Amino acid sequence: MEIRLLGNQLPWPDVFNVTILDLAGNTYTYKVMTWFSGPKAVALAVSHHESRFPGPDERGRVHDVRVERIGLAPSDDQGAVSAEDVDVLDRMEF
């Protein structure tokens, strides 16, 4: 049986709020845009977060993650996807 965590590509990208709780008890929220699902948004946000706080610092160590779908990504005046207010996206998707 094949299990696909990322799901199929969506017809239009979604935007998610991914909130990370670190080992020090701090929370960080990233707005993530992806053509895939919430688990892909979590992967992108965690990767981004860990690159912001490299090394043994507790701020970079993820303790818990929460993801919330905000909705469809906005479009610009020409009808293309707009990533203006997004913190994290996978440049390979765009």
PyMOL Python script that loads the backbone (N, CA, C, O; Angstrom):
from pymol import cmd

cmd.read_pdbstr("""\
ATOM      1  N   MET A   1       0.844  -1.172   0.000  1.00  0.00           N
ATOM      2  CA  MET A   1       0.000   0.000   0.000  1.00  0.00           C
ATOM      3  C   MET A   1       0.896   1.244   0.000  1.00  0.00           C
ATOM      4  O   MET A   1       1.825   1.348   0.802  1.00  0.00           O
ATOM      5  N   GLU A   2       0.617   2.160  -0.882  1.00  0.00           N
ATOM      6  CA  GLU A   2       1.371   3.404  -0.961  1.00  0.00           C
ATOM      7  C   GLU A   2       0.679   4.481  -0.125  1.00  0.00           C
ATOM      8  O   GLU A   2      -0.534   4.670  -0.214  1.00  0.00           O
ATOM      9  N   ILE A   3       1.467   5.180   0.685  1.00  0.00           N
ATOM     10  CA  ILE A   3       0.937   6.280   1.493  1.00  0.00           C
ATOM     11  C   ILE A   3       1.623   7.553   1.034  1.00  0.00           C
ATOM     12  O   ILE A   3       2.852   7.636   1.038  1.00  0.00           O
ATOM     13  N   ARG A   4       0.844   8.535   0.641  1.00  0.00           N
ATOM     14  CA  ARG A   4       1.403   9.805   0.170  1.00  0.00           C
ATOM     15  C   ARG A   4       1.090  10.886   1.196  1.00  0.00           C
ATOM     16  O   ARG A   4      -0.049  11.336   1.316  1.00  0.00           O
ATOM     17  N   LEU A   5       2.114  11.294   1.930  1.00  0.00           N
ATOM     18  CA  LEU A   5       1.907  12.326   2.950  1.00  0.00           C
ATOM     19  C   LEU A   5       1.735  13.713   2.339  1.00  0.00           C
ATOM     20  O   LEU A   5       1.007  14.545   2.880  1.00  0.00           O
ATOM     21  N   LEU A   6       2.399  13.960   1.223  1.00  0.00           N
ATOM     22  CA  LEU A   6       2.334  15.287   0.632  1.00  0.00           C
ATOM     23  C   LEU A   6       1.085  15.478  -0.204  1.00  0.00           C
ATOM     24  O   LEU A   6       0.692  16.613  -0.472  1.00  0.00           O
ATOM     25  N   GLY A   7       0.461  14.403  -0.616  1.00  0.00           N
ATOM     26  CA  GLY A   7      -0.749  14.511  -1.431  1.00  0.00           C
ATOM     27  C   GLY A   7      -0.428  14.910  -2.854  1.00  0.00           C
ATOM     28  O   GLY A   7       0.735  15.059  -3.228  1.00  0.00           O
ATOM     29  N   ASN A   8      -1.457  15.077  -3.627  1.00  0.00           N
ATOM     30  CA  ASN A   8      -1.292  15.490  -5.015  1.00  0.00           C
ATOM     31  C   ASN A   8      -1.173  17.004  -5.104  1.00  0.00           C
ATOM     32  O   ASN A   8      -1.592  17.735  -4.206  1.00  0.00           O
ATOM     33  N   GLN A   9      -0.602  17.448  -6.192  1.00  0.00           N
ATOM     34  CA  GLN A   9      -0.480  18.885  -6.404  1.00  0.00           C
ATOM     35  C   GLN A   9      -1.872  19.485  -6.553  1.00  0.00           C
ATOM     36  O   GLN A   9      -2.721  18.937  -7.256  1.00  0.00           O
ATOM     37  N   LEU A  10      -2.094  20.596  -5.897  1.00  0.00           N
ATOM     38  CA  LEU A  10      -3.373  21.282  -5.947  1.00  0.00           C
ATOM     39  C   LEU A  10      -3.460  22.129  -7.211  1.00  0.00           C
ATOM     40  O   LEU A  10      -2.427  22.470  -7.786  1.00  0.00           O
ATOM     41  N   PRO A  11      -4.667  22.479  -7.659  1.00  0.00           N
ATOM     42  CA  PRO A  11      -4.799  23.327  -8.851  1.00  0.00           C
ATOM     43  C   PRO A  11      -4.348  24.771  -8.608  1.00  0.00           C
ATOM     44  O   PRO A  11      -4.024  25.484  -9.558  1.00  0.00           O
ATOM     45  N   TRP A  12      -4.325  25.201  -7.359  1.00  0.00           N
ATOM     46  CA  TRP A  12      -3.870  26.542  -6.976  1.00  0.00           C
ATOM     47  C   TRP A  12      -3.240  26.405  -5.591  1.00  0.00           C
ATOM     48  O   TRP A  12      -3.756  25.646  -4.772  1.00  0.00           O
ATOM     49  N   PRO A  13      -2.154  27.105  -5.301  1.00  0.00           N
ATOM     50  CA  PRO A  13      -1.497  26.897  -4.008  1.00  0.00           C
ATOM     51  C   PRO A  13      -2.324  27.372  -2.818  1.00  0.00           C
ATOM     52  O   PRO A  13      -3.127  28.300  -2.918  1.00  0.00           O
ATOM     53  N   ASP A  14      -2.102  26.713  -1.705  1.00  0.00           N
ATOM     54  CA  ASP A  14      -2.709  27.075  -0.431  1.00  0.00           C
ATOM     55  C   ASP A  14      -1.691  27.817   0.426  1.00  0.00           C
ATOM     56  O   ASP A  14      -0.481  27.701   0.229  1.00  0.00           O
ATOM     57  N   VAL A  15      -2.212  28.582   1.381  1.00  0.00           N
ATOM     58  CA  VAL A  15      -1.373  29.272   2.359  1.00  0.00           C
ATOM     59  C   VAL A  15      -1.728  28.711   3.731  1.00  0.00           C
ATOM     60  O   VAL A  15      -2.899  28.524   4.058  1.00  0.00           O
ATOM     61  N   PHE A  16      -0.688  28.445   4.529  1.00  0.00           N
ATOM     62  CA  PHE A  16      -0.842  27.868   5.858  1.00  0.00           C
ATOM     63  C   PHE A  16      -0.097  28.719   6.870  1.00  0.00           C
ATOM     64  O   PHE A  16       0.931  29.317   6.551  1.00  0.00           O
ATOM     65  N   ASN A  17      -0.614  28.772   8.092  1.00  0.00           N
ATOM     66  CA  ASN A  17       0.150  29.274   9.229  1.00  0.00           C
ATOM     67  C   ASN A  17       0.721  28.055   9.928  1.00  0.00           C
ATOM     68  O   ASN A  17      -0.022  27.177  10.365  1.00  0.00           O
ATOM     69  N   VAL A  18       2.034  28.001  10.035  1.00  0.00           N
ATOM     70  CA  VAL A  18       2.702  26.908  10.745  1.00  0.00           C
ATOM     71  C   VAL A  18       3.342  27.518  11.984  1.00  0.00           C
ATOM     72  O   VAL A  18       4.204  28.391  11.884  1.00  0.00           O
ATOM     73  N   THR A  19       2.911  27.052  13.151  1.00  0.00           N
ATOM     74  CA  THR A  19       3.437  27.543  14.419  1.00  0.00           C
ATOM     75  C   THR A  19       4.344  26.484  15.018  1.00  0.00           C
ATOM     76  O   THR A  19       3.950  25.331  15.191  1.00  0.00           O
ATOM     77  N   ILE A  20       5.559  26.892  15.331  1.00  0.00           N
ATOM     78  CA  ILE A  20       6.567  25.996  15.888  1.00  0.00           C
ATOM     79  C   ILE A  20       6.812  26.383  17.342  1.00  0.00           C
ATOM     80  O   ILE A  20       7.004  27.557  17.659  1.00  0.00           O
ATOM     81  N   LEU A  21       6.804  25.395  18.211  1.00  0.00           N
ATOM     82  CA  LEU A  21       7.172  25.563  19.615  1.00  0.00           C
ATOM     83  C   LEU A  21       8.556  24.949  19.780  1.00  0.00           C
ATOM     84  O   LEU A  21       8.753  23.772  19.477  1.00  0.00           O
ATOM     85  N   ASP A  22       9.513  25.734  20.257  1.00  0.00           N
ATOM     86  CA  ASP A  22      10.872  25.213  20.415  1.00  0.00           C
ATOM     87  C   ASP A  22      11.077  24.670  21.828  1.00  0.00           C
ATOM     88  O   ASP A  22      10.198  24.784  22.682  1.00  0.00           O
ATOM     89  N   LEU A  23      12.238  24.082  22.058  1.00  0.00           N
ATOM     90  CA  LEU A  23      12.531  23.494  23.367  1.00  0.00           C
ATOM     91  C   LEU A  23      12.654  24.528  24.469  1.00  0.00           C
ATOM     92  O   LEU A  23      12.519  24.199  25.647  1.00  0.00           O
ATOM     93  N   ALA A  24      12.908  25.776  24.099  1.00  0.00           N
ATOM     94  CA  ALA A  24      13.008  26.846  25.093  1.00  0.00           C
ATOM     95  C   ALA A  24      11.624  27.398  25.468  1.00  0.00           C
ATOM     96  O   ALA A  24      11.520  28.238  26.361  1.00  0.00           O
ATOM     97  N   GLY A  25      10.564  26.937  24.796  1.00  0.00           N
ATOM     98  CA  GLY A  25       9.207  27.402  25.092  1.00  0.00           C
ATOM     99  C   GLY A  25       8.752  28.567  24.243  1.00  0.00           C
ATOM    100  O   GLY A  25       7.657  29.089  24.455  1.00  0.00           O
ATOM    101  N   ASN A  26       9.570  28.994  23.275  1.00  0.00           N
ATOM    102  CA  ASN A  26       9.198  30.091  22.380  1.00  0.00           C
ATOM    103  C   ASN A  26       8.346  29.573  21.227  1.00  0.00           C
ATOM    104  O   ASN A  26       8.492  28.429  20.796  1.00  0.00           O
ATOM    105  N   THR A  27       7.458  30.426  20.735  1.00  0.00           N
ATOM    106  CA  THR A  27       6.677  30.059  19.554  1.00  0.00           C
ATOM    107  C   THR A  27       7.035  30.987  18.396  1.00  0.00           C
ATOM    108  O   THR A  27       7.295  32.175  18.586  1.00  0.00           O
ATOM    109  N   TYR A  28       7.042  30.425  17.212  1.00  0.00           N
ATOM    110  CA  TYR A  28       7.326  31.143  15.972  1.00  0.00           C
ATOM    111  C   TYR A  28       6.269  30.724  14.969  1.00  0.00           C
ATOM    112  O   TYR A  28       6.005  29.533  14.801  1.00  0.00           O
ATOM    113  N   THR A  29       5.659  31.698  14.299  1.00  0.00           N
ATOM    114  CA  THR A  29       4.654  31.395  13.290  1.00  0.00           C
ATOM    115  C   THR A  29       5.153  31.865  11.936  1.00  0.00           C
ATOM    116  O   THR A  29       5.590  33.004  11.774  1.00  0.00           O
ATOM    117  N   TYR A  30       5.077  30.959  10.963  1.00  0.00           N
ATOM    118  CA  TYR A  30       5.499  31.245   9.600  1.00  0.00           C
ATOM    119  C   TYR A  30       4.307  31.076   8.664  1.00  0.00           C
ATOM    120  O   TYR A  30       3.549  30.113   8.778  1.00  0.00           O
ATOM    121  N   LYS A  31       4.150  32.009   7.748  1.00  0.00           N
ATOM    122  CA  LYS A  31       3.134  31.890   6.707  1.00  0.00           C
ATOM    123  C   LYS A  31       3.792  31.176   5.534  1.00  0.00           C
ATOM    124  O   LYS A  31       4.771  31.669   4.973  1.00  0.00           O
ATOM    125  N   VAL A  32       3.258  30.019   5.164  1.00  0.00           N
ATOM    126  CA  VAL A  32       3.867  29.139   4.171  1.00  0.00           C
ATOM    127  C   VAL A  32       2.910  28.939   3.000  1.00  0.00           C
ATOM    128  O   VAL A  32       1.717  28.704   3.198  1.00  0.00           O
ATOM    129  N   MET A  33       3.438  29.032   1.776  1.00  0.00           N
ATOM    130  CA  MET A  33       2.642  28.771   0.581  1.00  0.00           C
ATOM    131  C   MET A  33       3.196  27.537  -0.121  1.00  0.00           C
ATOM    132  O   MET A  33       4.404  27.417  -0.323  1.00  0.00           O
ATOM    133  N   THR A  34       2.306  26.626  -0.488  1.00  0.00           N
ATOM    134  CA  THR A  34       2.714  25.419  -1.196  1.00  0.00           C
ATOM    135  C   THR A  34       1.595  24.941  -2.117  1.00  0.00           C
ATOM    136  O   THR A  34       0.413  25.174  -1.863  1.00  0.00           O
ATOM    137  N   TRP A  35       1.998  24.271  -3.186  1.00  0.00           N
ATOM    138  CA  TRP A  35       1.045  23.652  -4.109  1.00  0.00           C
ATOM    139  C   TRP A  35       0.589  22.303  -3.563  1.00  0.00           C
ATOM    140  O   TRP A  35      -0.240  21.636  -4.182  1.00  0.00           O
ATOM    141  N   PHE A  36       1.122  21.891  -2.409  1.00  0.00           N
ATOM    142  CA  PHE A  36       0.798  20.596  -1.847  1.00  0.00           C
ATOM    143  C   PHE A  36       0.010  20.778  -0.552  1.00  0.00           C
ATOM    144  O   PHE A  36      -0.724  21.758  -0.428  1.00  0.00           O
ATOM    145  N   SER A  37       0.134  19.886   0.401  1.00  0.00           N
ATOM    146  CA  SER A  37      -0.737  19.877   1.565  1.00  0.00           C
ATOM    147  C   SER A  37      -0.063  20.432   2.814  1.00  0.00           C
ATOM    148  O   SER A  37       1.072  20.907   2.770  1.00  0.00           O
ATOM    149  N   GLY A  38      -0.787  20.362   3.926  1.00  0.00           N
ATOM    150  CA  GLY A  38      -0.281  20.820   5.208  1.00  0.00           C
ATOM    151  C   GLY A  38       1.032  20.180   5.631  1.00  0.00           C
ATOM    152  O   GLY A  38       1.908  20.886   6.131  1.00  0.00           O
ATOM    153  N   PRO A  39       1.210  18.854   5.453  1.00  0.00           N
ATOM    154  CA  PRO A  39       2.496  18.257   5.830  1.00  0.00           C
ATOM    155  C   PRO A  39       3.675  18.857   5.060  1.00  0.00           C
ATOM    156  O   PRO A  39       4.768  18.970   5.616  1.00  0.00           O
ATOM    157  N   LYS A  40       3.484  19.237   3.813  1.00  0.00           N
ATOM    158  CA  LYS A  40       4.556  19.890   3.050  1.00  0.00           C
ATOM    159  C   LYS A  40       4.838  21.262   3.650  1.00  0.00           C
ATOM    160  O   LYS A  40       5.995  21.668   3.750  1.00  0.00           O
ATOM    161  N   ALA A  41       3.784  21.982   4.050  1.00  0.00           N
ATOM    162  CA  ALA A  41       3.969  23.286   4.688  1.00  0.00           C
ATOM    163  C   ALA A  41       4.758  23.149   5.982  1.00  0.00           C
ATOM    164  O   ALA A  41       5.618  23.979   6.278  1.00  0.00           O
ATOM    165  N   VAL A  42       4.471  22.108   6.753  1.00  0.00           N
ATOM    166  CA  VAL A  42       5.205  21.860   7.997  1.00  0.00           C
ATOM    167  C   VAL A  42       6.676  21.590   7.691  1.00  0.00           C
ATOM    168  O   VAL A  42       7.558  22.138   8.352  1.00  0.00           O
ATOM    169  N   ALA A  43       6.944  20.749   6.692  1.00  0.00           N
ATOM    170  CA  ALA A  43       8.328  20.432   6.339  1.00  0.00           C
ATOM    171  C   ALA A  43       9.096  21.685   5.926  1.00  0.00           C
ATOM    172  O   ALA A  43      10.245  21.875   6.324  1.00  0.00           O
ATOM    173  N   LEU A  44       8.459  22.533   5.132  1.00  0.00           N
ATOM    174  CA  LEU A  44       9.110  23.768   4.695  1.00  0.00           C
ATOM    175  C   LEU A  44       9.385  24.702   5.876  1.00  0.00           C
ATOM    176  O   LEU A  44      10.465  25.282   5.980  1.00  0.00           O
ATOM    177  N   ALA A  45       8.394  24.840   6.766  1.00  0.00           N
ATOM    178  CA  ALA A  45       8.549  25.742   7.909  1.00  0.00           C
ATOM    179  C   ALA A  45       9.620  25.250   8.873  1.00  0.00           C
ATOM    180  O   ALA A  45      10.417  26.047   9.369  1.00  0.00           O
ATOM    181  N   VAL A  46       9.649  23.955   9.144  1.00  0.00           N
ATOM    182  CA  VAL A  46      10.650  23.408  10.067  1.00  0.00           C
ATOM    183  C   VAL A  46      12.044  23.574   9.477  1.00  0.00           C
ATOM    184  O   VAL A  46      12.974  23.946  10.193  1.00  0.00           O
ATOM    185  N   SER A  47      12.203  23.308   8.198  1.00  0.00           N
ATOM    186  CA  SER A  47      13.496  23.486   7.546  1.00  0.00           C
ATOM    187  C   SER A  47      13.950  24.944   7.627  1.00  0.00           C
ATOM    188  O   SER A  47      15.108  25.227   7.934  1.00  0.00           O
ATOM    189  N   HIS A  48      13.026  25.863   7.350  1.00  0.00           N
ATOM    190  CA  HIS A  48      13.333  27.298   7.427  1.00  0.00           C
ATOM    191  C   HIS A  48      13.722  27.684   8.860  1.00  0.00           C
ATOM    192  O   HIS A  48      14.703  28.396   9.073  1.00  0.00           O
ATOM    193  N   HIS A  49      12.952  27.213   9.829  1.00  0.00           N
ATOM    194  CA  HIS A  49      13.201  27.535  11.235  1.00  0.00           C
ATOM    195  C   HIS A  49      14.575  27.022  11.679  1.00  0.00           C
ATOM    196  O   HIS A  49      15.330  27.746  12.327  1.00  0.00           O
ATOM    197  N   GLU A  50      14.892  25.785  11.330  1.00  0.00           N
ATOM    198  CA  GLU A  50      16.174  25.216  11.736  1.00  0.00           C
ATOM    199  C   GLU A  50      17.345  25.941  11.080  1.00  0.00           C
ATOM    200  O   GLU A  50      18.430  26.011  11.658  1.00  0.00           O
ATOM    201  N   SER A  51      17.136  26.483   9.877  1.00  0.00           N
ATOM    202  CA  SER A  51      18.219  27.245   9.240  1.00  0.00           C
ATOM    203  C   SER A  51      18.395  28.617   9.893  1.00  0.00           C
ATOM    204  O   SER A  51      19.488  29.181   9.856  1.00  0.00           O
ATOM    205  N   ARG A  52      17.337  29.155  10.486  1.00  0.00           N
ATOM    206  CA  ARG A  52      17.441  30.431  11.210  1.00  0.00           C
ATOM    207  C   ARG A  52      18.211  30.283  12.508  1.00  0.00           C
ATOM    208  O   ARG A  52      18.898  31.213  12.930  1.00  0.00           O
ATOM    209  N   PHE A  53      18.106  29.123  13.148  1.00  0.00           N
ATOM    210  CA  PHE A  53      18.737  28.876  14.448  1.00  0.00           C
ATOM    211  C   PHE A  53      19.584  27.606  14.382  1.00  0.00           C
ATOM    212  O   PHE A  53      19.214  26.593  14.974  1.00  0.00           O
ATOM    213  N   PRO A  54      20.718  27.641  13.670  1.00  0.00           N
ATOM    214  CA  PRO A  54      21.553  26.442  13.543  1.00  0.00           C
ATOM    215  C   PRO A  54      22.305  26.127  14.835  1.00  0.00           C
ATOM    216  O   PRO A  54      22.441  26.974  15.718  1.00  0.00           O
ATOM    217  N   GLY A  55      22.779  24.915  14.919  1.00  0.00           N
ATOM    218  CA  GLY A  55      23.592  24.520  16.062  1.00  0.00           C
ATOM    219  C   GLY A  55      22.769  24.016  17.226  1.00  0.00           C
ATOM    220  O   GLY A  55      21.594  23.685  17.068  1.00  0.00           O
ATOM    221  N   PRO A  56      23.385  23.955  18.400  1.00  0.00           N
ATOM    222  CA  PRO A  56      22.731  23.352  19.566  1.00  0.00           C
ATOM    223  C   PRO A  56      21.761  24.282  20.292  1.00  0.00           C
ATOM    224  O   PRO A  56      21.210  23.894  21.322  1.00  0.00           O
ATOM    225  N   ASP A  57      21.540  25.477  19.796  1.00  0.00           N
ATOM    226  CA  ASP A  57      20.640  26.436  20.439  1.00  0.00           C
ATOM    227  C   ASP A  57      19.238  25.839  20.566  1.00  0.00           C
ATOM    228  O   ASP A  57      18.703  25.291  19.602  1.00  0.00           O
ATOM    229  N   GLU A  58      18.642  25.947  21.765  1.00  0.00           N
ATOM    230  CA  GLU A  58      17.299  25.394  21.986  1.00  0.00           C
ATOM    231  C   GLU A  58      16.236  26.042  21.107  1.00  0.00           C
ATOM    232  O   GLU A  58      15.191  25.441  20.856  1.00  0.00           O
ATOM    233  N   ARG A  59      16.495  27.276  20.630  1.00  0.00           N
ATOM    234  CA  ARG A  59      15.505  27.937  19.775  1.00  0.00           C
ATOM    235  C   ARG A  59      15.327  27.199  18.449  1.00  0.00           C
ATOM    236  O   ARG A  59      14.249  27.245  17.855  1.00  0.00           O
ATOM    237  N   GLY A  60      16.363  26.528  17.987  1.00  0.00           N
ATOM    238  CA  GLY A  60      16.291  25.808  16.721  1.00  0.00           C
ATOM    239  C   GLY A  60      15.781  24.392  16.855  1.00  0.00           C
ATOM    240  O   GLY A  60      15.542  23.726  15.848  1.00  0.00           O
ATOM    241  N   ARG A  61      15.612  23.926  18.051  1.00  0.00           N
ATOM    242  CA  ARG A  61      15.157  22.552  18.297  1.00  0.00           C
ATOM    243  C   ARG A  61      13.645  22.542  18.417  1.00  0.00           C
ATOM    244  O   ARG A  61      13.090  23.134  19.342  1.00  0.00           O
ATOM    245  N   VAL A  62      12.985  21.886  17.504  1.00  0.00           N
ATOM    246  CA  VAL A  62      11.517  21.881  17.432  1.00  0.00           C
ATOM    247  C   VAL A  62      10.953  20.877  18.426  1.00  0.00           C
ATOM    248  O   VAL A  62      11.350  19.713  18.455  1.00  0.00           O
ATOM    249  N   HIS A  63      10.017  21.356  19.239  1.00  0.00           N
ATOM    250  CA  HIS A  63       9.334  20.486  20.207  1.00  0.00           C
ATOM    251  C   HIS A  63       7.946  20.089  19.711  1.00  0.00           C
ATOM    252  O   HIS A  63       7.524  18.947  19.888  1.00  0.00           O
ATOM    253  N   ASP A  64       7.242  21.023  19.094  1.00  0.00           N
ATOM    254  CA  ASP A  64       5.881  20.748  18.621  1.00  0.00           C
ATOM    255  C   ASP A  64       5.570  21.675  17.454  1.00  0.00           C
ATOM    256  O   ASP A  64       6.163  22.745  17.315  1.00  0.00           O
ATOM    257  N   VAL A  65       4.629  21.245  16.619  1.00  0.00           N
ATOM    258  CA  VAL A  65       4.242  22.020  15.437  1.00  0.00           C
ATOM    259  C   VAL A  65       2.724  21.988  15.301  1.00  0.00           C
ATOM    260  O   VAL A  65       2.084  20.959  15.519  1.00  0.00           O
ATOM    261  N   ARG A  66       2.167  23.135  14.938  1.00  0.00           N
ATOM    262  CA  ARG A  66       0.731  23.261  14.669  1.00  0.00           C
ATOM    263  C   ARG A  66       0.579  23.879  13.283  1.00  0.00           C
ATOM    264  O   ARG A  66       1.291  24.823  12.942  1.00  0.00           O
ATOM    265  N   VAL A  67      -0.344  23.353  12.487  1.00  0.00           N
ATOM    266  CA  VAL A  67      -0.561  23.893  11.149  1.00  0.00           C
ATOM    267  C   VAL A  67      -2.034  24.222  10.968  1.00  0.00           C
ATOM    268  O   VAL A  67      -2.915  23.464  11.375  1.00  0.00           O
ATOM    269  N   GLU A  68      -2.279  25.368  10.350  1.00  0.00           N
ATOM    270  CA  GLU A  68      -3.655  25.825  10.087  1.00  0.00           C
ATOM    271  C   GLU A  68      -3.726  26.329   8.649  1.00  0.00           C
ATOM    272  O   GLU A  68      -2.937  27.182   8.241  1.00  0.00           O
ATOM    273  N   ARG A  69      -4.666  25.802   7.893  1.00  0.00           N
ATOM    274  CA  ARG A  69      -4.856  26.268   6.520  1.00  0.00           C
ATOM    275  C   ARG A  69      -5.551  27.614   6.554  1.00  0.00           C
ATOM    276  O   ARG A  69      -6.623  27.751   7.144  1.00  0.00           O
ATOM    277  N   ILE A  70      -4.938  28.620   5.918  1.00  0.00           N
ATOM    278  CA  ILE A  70      -5.543  29.950   5.836  1.00  0.00           C
ATOM    279  C   ILE A  70      -6.491  30.009   4.650  1.00  0.00           C
ATOM    280  O   ILE A  70      -7.589  30.554   4.757  1.00  0.00           O
ATOM    281  N   GLY A  71      -6.077  29.457   3.532  1.00  0.00           N
ATOM    282  CA  GLY A  71      -6.907  29.470   2.330  1.00  0.00           C
ATOM    283  C   GLY A  71      -6.042  29.518   1.085  1.00  0.00           C
ATOM    284  O   GLY A  71      -4.836  29.276   1.135  1.00  0.00           O
ATOM    285  N   LEU A  72      -6.677  29.832  -0.026  1.00  0.00           N
ATOM    286  CA  LEU A  72      -5.960  29.903  -1.296  1.00  0.00           C
ATOM    287  C   LEU A  72      -5.008  31.088  -1.331  1.00  0.00           C
ATOM    288  O   LEU A  72      -5.269  32.132  -0.732  1.00  0.00           O
ATOM    289  N   ALA A  73      -3.902  30.912  -2.039  1.00  0.00           N
ATOM    290  CA  ALA A  73      -2.935  31.993  -2.211  1.00  0.00           C
ATOM    291  C   ALA A  73      -3.579  33.119  -3.017  1.00  0.00           C
ATOM    292  O   ALA A  73      -4.397  32.855  -3.898  1.00  0.00           O
ATOM    293  N   PRO A  74      -3.225  34.356  -2.730  1.00  0.00           N
ATOM    294  CA  PRO A  74      -3.776  35.476  -3.496  1.00  0.00           C
ATOM    295  C   PRO A  74      -3.161  35.540  -4.888  1.00  0.00           C
ATOM    296  O   PRO A  74      -2.133  34.922  -5.166  1.00  0.00           O
ATOM    297  N   SER A  75      -3.806  36.289  -5.736  1.00  0.00           N
ATOM    298  CA  SER A  75      -3.270  36.495  -7.088  1.00  0.00           C
ATOM    299  C   SER A  75      -2.951  37.972  -7.281  1.00  0.00           C
ATOM    300  O   SER A  75      -3.482  38.835  -6.583  1.00  0.00           O
ATOM    301  N   ASP A  76      -2.070  38.246  -8.248  1.00  0.00           N
ATOM    302  CA  ASP A  76      -1.721  39.632  -8.547  1.00  0.00           C
ATOM    303  C   ASP A  76      -2.667  40.180  -9.631  1.00  0.00           C
ATOM    304  O   ASP A  76      -3.648  39.526  -9.987  1.00  0.00           O
ATOM    305  N   ASP A  77      -2.373  41.362 -10.144  1.00  0.00           N
ATOM    306  CA  ASP A  77      -3.240  42.010 -11.135  1.00  0.00           C
ATOM    307  C   ASP A  77      -3.359  41.233 -12.436  1.00  0.00           C
ATOM    308  O   ASP A  77      -4.355  41.358 -13.148  1.00  0.00           O
ATOM    309  N   GLN A  78      -2.335  40.422 -12.754  1.00  0.00           N
ATOM    310  CA  GLN A  78      -2.361  39.622 -13.979  1.00  0.00           C
ATOM    311  C   GLN A  78      -2.947  38.229 -13.764  1.00  0.00           C
ATOM    312  O   GLN A  78      -3.019  37.441 -14.707  1.00  0.00           O
ATOM    313  N   GLY A  79      -3.366  37.916 -12.544  1.00  0.00           N
ATOM    314  CA  GLY A  79      -3.948  36.612 -12.244  1.00  0.00           C
ATOM    315  C   GLY A  79      -2.933  35.547 -11.872  1.00  0.00           C
ATOM    316  O   GLY A  79      -3.283  34.373 -11.754  1.00  0.00           O
ATOM    317  N   ALA A  80      -1.681  35.938 -11.687  1.00  0.00           N
ATOM    318  CA  ALA A  80      -0.647  34.987 -11.280  1.00  0.00           C
ATOM    319  C   ALA A  80      -0.603  34.890  -9.757  1.00  0.00           C
ATOM    320  O   ALA A  80      -1.084  35.781  -9.056  1.00  0.00           O
ATOM    321  N   VAL A  81      -0.030  33.815  -9.260  1.00  0.00           N
ATOM    322  CA  VAL A  81       0.108  33.621  -7.817  1.00  0.00           C
ATOM    323  C   VAL A  81       0.978  34.734  -7.237  1.00  0.00           C
ATOM    324  O   VAL A  81       2.025  35.069  -7.791  1.00  0.00           O
ATOM    325  N   SER A  82       0.534  35.301  -6.115  1.00  0.00           N
ATOM    326  CA  SER A  82       1.284  36.346  -5.437  1.00  0.00           C
ATOM    327  C   SER A  82       1.814  35.808  -4.110  1.00  0.00           C
ATOM    328  O   SER A  82       1.053  35.291  -3.292  1.00  0.00           O
ATOM    329  N   ALA A  83       3.116  35.932  -3.906  1.00  0.00           N
ATOM    330  CA  ALA A  83       3.747  35.475  -2.663  1.00  0.00           C
ATOM    331  C   ALA A  83       4.209  36.663  -1.817  1.00  0.00           C
ATOM    332  O   ALA A  83       5.153  36.550  -1.036  1.00  0.00           O
ATOM    333  N   GLU A  84       3.549  37.777  -1.979  1.00  0.00           N
ATOM    334  CA  GLU A  84       3.981  39.024  -1.348  1.00  0.00           C
ATOM    335  C   GLU A  84       4.105  38.947   0.176  1.00  0.00           C
ATOM    336  O   GLU A  84       5.098  39.418   0.729  1.00  0.00           O
ATOM    337  N   ASP A  85       3.131  38.371   0.859  1.00  0.00           N
ATOM    338  CA  ASP A  85       3.128  38.352   2.326  1.00  0.00           C
ATOM    339  C   ASP A  85       3.499  36.990   2.901  1.00  0.00           C
ATOM    340  O   ASP A  85       3.172  36.702   4.052  1.00  0.00           O
ATOM    341  N   VAL A  86       4.168  36.154   2.128  1.00  0.00           N
ATOM    342  CA  VAL A  86       4.500  34.802   2.551  1.00  0.00           C
ATOM    343  C   VAL A  86       5.917  34.771   3.110  1.00  0.00           C
ATOM    344  O   VAL A  86       6.821  35.393   2.553  1.00  0.00           O
ATOM    345  N   ASP A  87       6.115  34.042   4.220  1.00  0.00           N
ATOM    346  CA  ASP A  87       7.436  33.910   4.824  1.00  0.00           C
ATOM    347  C   ASP A  87       8.264  32.811   4.164  1.00  0.00           C
ATOM    348  O   ASP A  87       9.473  32.958   3.984  1.00  0.00           O
ATOM    349  N   VAL A  88       7.606  31.708   3.804  1.00  0.00           N
ATOM    350  CA  VAL A  88       8.313  30.519   3.321  1.00  0.00           C
ATOM    351  C   VAL A  88       7.570  29.925   2.133  1.00  0.00           C
ATOM    352  O   VAL A  88       6.346  29.801   2.144  1.00  0.00           O
ATOM    353  N   LEU A  89       8.339  29.561   1.108  1.00  0.00           N
ATOM    354  CA  LEU A  89       7.793  28.782  -0.005  1.00  0.00           C
ATOM    355  C   LEU A  89       8.925  27.963  -0.610  1.00  0.00           C
ATOM    356  O   LEU A  89      10.102  28.277  -0.432  1.00  0.00           O
ATOM    357  N   ASP A  90       8.552  26.921  -1.320  1.00  0.00           N
ATOM    358  CA  ASP A  90       9.541  26.080  -2.002  1.00  0.00           C
ATOM    359  C   ASP A  90       9.733  26.630  -3.399  1.00  0.00           C
ATOM    360  O   ASP A  90       8.853  26.494  -4.249  1.00  0.00           O
ATOM    361  N   ARG A  91      10.867  27.246  -3.642  1.00  0.00           N
ATOM    362  CA  ARG A  91      11.119  27.877  -4.939  1.00  0.00           C
ATOM    363  C   ARG A  91      11.087  26.875  -6.082  1.00  0.00           C
ATOM    364  O   ARG A  91      10.895  27.266  -7.233  1.00  0.00           O
ATOM    365  N   MET A  92      11.270  25.593  -5.793  1.00  0.00           N
ATOM    366  CA  MET A  92      11.194  24.571  -6.837  1.00  0.00           C
ATOM    367  C   MET A  92       9.756  24.352  -7.306  1.00  0.00           C
ATOM    368  O   MET A  92       9.536  23.780  -8.374  1.00  0.00           O
ATOM    369  N   GLU A  93       8.783  24.796  -6.525  1.00  0.00           N
ATOM    370  CA  GLU A  93       7.371  24.645  -6.906  1.00  0.00           C
ATOM    371  C   GLU A  93       6.920  25.766  -7.834  1.00  0.00           C
ATOM    372  O   GLU A  93       5.902  25.631  -8.513  1.00  0.00           O
ATOM    373  N   PHE A  94       7.666  26.874  -7.875  1.00  0.00           N
ATOM    374  CA  PHE A  94       7.199  28.032  -8.628  1.00  0.00           C
ATOM    375  C   PHE A  94       8.110  28.358  -9.784  1.00  0.00           C
ATOM    376  O   PHE A  94       7.855  29.310 -10.521  1.00  0.00           O
TER     377      PHE A  94
END
""", "prot")
cmd.dss("prot")
cmd.show_as("cartoon", "prot")
cmd.util.cbc("prot")
cmd.orient("prot")
